[in-house]
Amino acid sequence: MQPLFAVPMSQTPISLVFVDEAQLAHQPEAVRTWCEVSGFKGKGGSHCVIPGADGAIAQVLIGQPESLDTWTLGKLSTTLPAQIYALDSAIEAEVTAKLCLGWKLGQYSFDRYKKSGADKPLPELVVPDGVDTAYIDAAVAATTLTRDLINTPVNDMGPTQLEAAAQQLADEHGAEISVIVGDDLLEQNYPMVHAVGRASVDAPRVIDLHWGPAEGHKITLVGKGVCFDTGGLNIKPGGSMKAMKKDMGGSAQVLGAAKLIMQLGLPVRLRVLVGAVENSIAGNAMRPSDILQTRKGITVEVGNTDAEGRLVLGDILWEAASEETELVVDFATLTGAARVALGTELPVLFANHQESATAMLAAGEAVDDALWQLPLYKPYRSMLDCKVADLSNISSSRFGGAITAALFLQEFVKPETNWMHVDLMAWNMRSLPGRPEGGEAMAMRAVVKMIRDRISS
């Protein structure tokens, strides 16, 4: 046995044992009696701490679920006493890796602004040799980065700080990074990014990160980085604005995915593009009915200043599609319509190449990081037609909003570009095992799994 995490082995690890009702019946009589008085019947989602003759914990029985996944131990990693535990070595290594990942993800807490509570002792876990600990460590680090970026409020995570986070990531992994800021966006032809962010005292910017060998598989990840969204002049009501620090969740996903890719050393030539802006209100804010120039060269009428994320992505996607690349994937907290369609916990996937969508969905299922596909339904494209410009940033219908937003983005992707768009919440509305309430990595591990599968095939 080797420690998965750096834990002093001053005690014999306590066994975590999965049992169903039939297996529970074969436990020693004293154990069965204890389980009976404790109300433990071997049902999935339940557990029972079994004391030994000396009063210490002898083992922990866990109700056998229908299947073991990443989240099976996510709750136990914070609710069990702060001791050292071990999984049954008979569990196959791939499943053990999932269980260990969920264990650590469940121990995440965002305590940057709290004076106390950060040093609470937590239970630790050891596992048999043969488990891919490098992946677990990398996935935990990437998820922690993503969650921290989203949870940090805009006074400490505006465009400047988001750039600093990308710079730190680049420094840690030897990546190259360049940034275009403020009015230089106009000179270098990112007019929609500039229009969305110009009203903020924290200037808008495009962050461009490159990593990996030139001969590697070329992959480009694009992230919406609206660090706070007031809605602009079409101002959001207070209740809708409260959680808008998470509107840079797309950029957090791609920076987390980049960290995972780089830490694993995947043989890719990775490019990460982020449009970092704050959609604020001031005398120079963009207005409804403004007509914007775009990097592509077409014009867009602003029908609503609260449909700003697609404007930011439009310029950046056109840049992403300007070079030959195997795959472009964008992540964005883009529409409430996607949440209405699938709820807050299941990201929506759109793709212009079905084989890539199929691979992404399969990857999500494999790593318990699911997505669901919606269509790029061409007949809805006419809803974006505009009398005074080439395109409107809002649909003429209030229905199918996730689809029409994706169709808007598709206008800035060349037909030959292999492109996927992920519309996600980036936030846990409730605490689930391994997934505490707050900022969340959604489809981040899925996209990395899909990339790994793609380059190994």
N, C-alpha and C positions, 0 to 999 in steps of 0.2 A: 504494500500500500504506500502511496506517496501523497503528500498533501496537495490538494488542488490549489489552495490558497495558503499563504504564509501563516501557519498556525503552530504554536508551540505544542508538541506532542507530549504533554505532561500527564495525559490521561489516556486510557484505552478508549477508542472511539465508541460511541453508543450506536448500535445498529438501528437503521431505519428499515423496517420489514413490511412489505406490502402483503396484506392478507384479505381474502374474501370471506364470506360467511362460512363456507365449508372448511377453509384452512383454519379459521379461528376455532372451529370445533376440535381441532387436533392440538391446540395449545395445552400446556399443563393446566391442571385444574385451578391452581391459584391464579393463573393468568386469566382464565375464562371467567372466574368469579369477579376479579377486578374489572374486567371489561364489562361484565353484566351490570355491576353497580355504577359504572361510569357511563353506561348507556351506549357503549361502542359495539356496533354490530358488523363491522367490516364493510360498511357502505362507502362508496367513493366520496371523497371530500371530507372525510372524518379521520380522526386519529386518536390514539390513546397512549399516554405516557405510562409505561409499566415500571413500577418500583422494584428494586431488588430487596433482598433480606436486610441489607445494611441501610436501606432508606434512600440510596442513590438511584438514579435512573438506570434500569437494566436494559431496556430497549424501548423503541417507539413503534407501535403498530399503526400502519396507515391503511385505511380502507382502499381496496383495489378498485381503481376507476376502470371504465371501459377500455381506455388506452392511456398510456403514459405519454405526456407531451411536455413541452417547455414549461408550462405553468403549473404542473402537478404539485411541485414543492414550493411554489412562490410565496404562499402564505406561511408555511411552516418556518421559513427562513427568518421570520421576525417574531413568531409566536412561541416557538419552542424555547426552553431555558437556554441560556448562553453557555452551552457545552459544545464538545466536538462530536460530530456524528459521521457515520459512514454508511454508504449504500451497499446493498447486496452486490457482491462481485459477479454474480451470475447474470445480472442485467447487461445486455449487449452494450458495447462501448458507445455507439451512436445515440442510443436512448439515454444512457448515463450522461453524456455530454449535454443533451437537452435539459435533463433534470437539474444538472449543476448550473447551467446558464440561467434557468428560471429562478433557482435559489438565490443567486447573486443579484439578479435584476430586481427581485422582490425586496432586497435590502437597500435599494436606492432611497435616499431622502434628500430633499432640497433644503439645506439648513444654512445657506449663506448669510441670511439676515437674522438668524436666531442666536440668542446669547447662550442658550443651553440646549441639551438634547442630542448634540452631535456625537458625543462620546459614549452613548449608550452601548453596552456590550451586546454583541449579536452572536447567535450560534454559528459555528463554522462547520465545514464539510470536507471530508477527504474521500477520495475515490480510487478505484484500482488503477494500475498502470494501463496504458493503451488508450486512454481517453485524450482527445484532441484539446489539450489545455490551451494551446496557442490560440485556437479559434475562440474558446470561451473568454480568455483574457481580452482578446481584441474586440469581441462583440460587446462585452461589458463596458470597455472603455469607449467604444463608439456610441453605444446607447446612452451612457452617462453624459457624454459631450452633447448629444442631441437634446436630451432632457434638460440639461443645465442651460443651454442656449435659449430654449423656449421658455423656461420658467423664470429667467432673469427679466425684470421689468425694463422698460425702454429707457429709463433714466440711467441704466447701466448696460443697456444692450441696444443702443441706437446704431445707425449705419457705421459710425466711427468704430464702435466697440465690436460690431460684427466683422468689420475688416480686420481688427486686431486679433479676433479669434481665428480667422482664416490665416492670418500671418503667422500666428503661433503654431497652428497645425502644419503649415508649410515648413516652418523652421524645424519642427520636431521630426519631420520625415524627409527632409531634403528636397522639397518641392519648390518650383519657381512660382512666383506670384507677381501680378501687376494689377494696378487699380487705377481707374479713371474716375475723377471726382469733380463734382460741381459743373461749372460752365464748360469744362473740357469735354463733358459728355456731348455737348452740341458740336464742338469742333470735330469730335471723333465719331459723330453720327449715331448717337443713342438718344434721339429727341424725346421718345415717349418715357424713357426712364427719367430723364431730366424733368419733364412736365409733371410727372407724378410726385417727385420728391422736392421740387424747387421751393415749396412754401415752408419747408422745415429749416430751422437754424442749423441742423445737422445735415450737411450737403448730401445729395444722392450720389451713388457710386456704382460702378460695375467692377466686381471682383473676378479675376481670371487666374485660376490656379492650374498649373501643369505638373505632372509627375509621371515618372516611368520612362523606360527606354523608347526611343523613337520607333523602333521596329515592333513594339508591343501592339496588342490589339487596341485600336483606337475607340475609346468610350468617352462620351461626354454627358455629364450630369448638370442639370440646370435647376436652380432653386429660386423660388419667389422669396425675397427678403424684405417684406414690408414690416419694418420693426414695430410700427404701431399704425393702426388704421382708424382715424377718426371718421372716415367716410368722405373726407374733404368737404366741399361746400354742400354736398348732399349728406349732411352730417348724420351719423348713426344716433339712435336713441341711446341713453345711458346704459341700459341693460345690455344692449348689443355691443357696446364699446368696451365693456368691462374686461373681457378676455382677449382684447385685440393685441396684447403683447405677443400672442401666439401666431400672429399673422406672418411672422417670418419663419414659420414651421417648415416650409419647403426648403429654405436655405439650410436649416438645421439638419434636415434629413440628408441632404447631399454632402454636407461637411462631415456628418457622422459616417455616411457610406464611404466617403473618401478616406477617412481615418481607418475604417475597417479594411478597405482594399490595400492601403499603404502598409498598415501594420502586418497584414498577411503576406505582403510582398507579391501580389498577383502580377503576372506578366502582361500588364496593360499600359498603354499610353493614355493616361487619364487626364481629362480636362474637366474642370469644375467652373461653371459660370453662375454668378449670383448677382442679382440686381438688388442692392441694399438701399432702401428709401424709407422715409416716414411720410405717410399721407396726412399732411397737416393742413391747417387753415390759416391763411394770411392774405394780404392784399394781392400777392402775386400767384395765388393758388390757381390751378386750372379750373375752368368753369364748365358747367353743362353747356353744350352746343359749341365749345371750342373744337376746332379741327386741327389735329396733330399730324405733323410729318412723322414718318417712320424710317427705321433703318432699311427696310425693304424697298422704300420708295413710293409706297401707296399712302393714302391719307385715311385717317380714322376720326370720325366724329365722336366726341365724348357725350354719350347720352346720359351717363350717370357717373359722377366722380367716385362713387363707391365701388365701381367695377374697375378698379385701378390695377389689380394684380395682373390681369391679362395684358394690360398695356406694357407693364414692366417686362413680362415674359416675351411679348411679341418681338421687341427689339433683340432680346438676348437669344431667343430661339433662331432668329434669322442669322445671327452671328454663328451659332452652333452649327447650323445647316450649311454654312458657307464653305466648310472644309469637308473633305472625305472622312467619314467616320463610320464605324460599324453600327453604332447605336447611339441615339440621343434619348435620354429619359429626363423629363422635368417633373418636379414635385412642387405642389402648391396647395395652400389652404385657399382654394379658389372660390367655391360656391357653397352657399347654404343648401342649394338644390340637391347637391350630392348627399348631404346629411339627411335631407328629407327622404331621398330614395333608399339609402342603405343604412341610415343611422350613423352615429358618431364613431363607431368602433371598426367599421369596415371601409377602407379606402376604395375609391372608384378608379378603375383602370380603363384608359382609352388607348388604342393603338392603330396605326395605319398599316401594319403588317401582322396578320393574324398569327403567324408562327411565333413571333416574338411575344405576343400576348399570351399564347398558350404556354410558352416556356416560363413566363413571369408568374402566371397563375399556379403552375406546377411547383415552382420554386417557393412561392409563398406557402403553399400547403405543406411542403417538405420541412420548412423551418418554423411552422406555426406562426406565420406572419402574413395572414391571408389578405387577398384583394378580391374584387368582383368586377367583371367587365361590363361596361355599357357601350353602346354602338356610337360610332361617328356617323350618325344618320344623315345622309346627304340632303334629303328634302328639307331639313330644318335650316340649311345654310341660307336660304332666302330670307329668313327672319333677321339676318344681320345686314341686309341690304340697306342702303342709305341714299337719300335723294341728293345730298350735298357733298358727300365724300365717298370714297371707295368702300368704306366699311363703317359700321357702327360698333361701339364697344358693348352695346346691350341688344338684347333680342326684342323684336316687336311683340313677342308673346311672353306671358309670365310663366309658361309651362316649359318643361324640358331644359331648365337653366343650366344644368351640368353639361348637357350635350351641346348646347349652343355656345357655351364658354369654350369647350374643347374644340368646336368647329372654328371659333375665332382664332385660337392658337394654331390650328392646322393651316390657316392662311399664311403663317410665318414659317412653315416647314416645307421644304421642297418635296415633291412627291416621291422622289427616289430615296429620301432620307428615312432610315428605319427609326421611327419615333414612337415613344410611349409617353403618355401624360397621366400622372397620378394626382387625383384630387382627394385630399385627405384632411382630417380634423386636426391631427398632430396634438391631441389633448385627450386625456382620459377624464371623462365626466364623472366617473365613479371609480373607486379602488377595486381592482380585481387581483387575484393571485399573481404576483410578479409584476403588476402594472399599477402602481399607486396613482391616485388622482393627480393630474397635472400634465405637464408636457410629456409627449411620448414619441418614440421612434416607431413609425408605422410604414411598413413596406421597405424599410431600410435594409434589414437582413435579407428580405426577399430579393431585392435587386442585386445585392452582392452574390447571393446564391445563384441567381440566374446568370450573372456575368461569369462566375466560376464554371458553371456547367457549360456555358457557351464556348469559353476558351479552351476547355479540356476535351471538347467533342471533336 
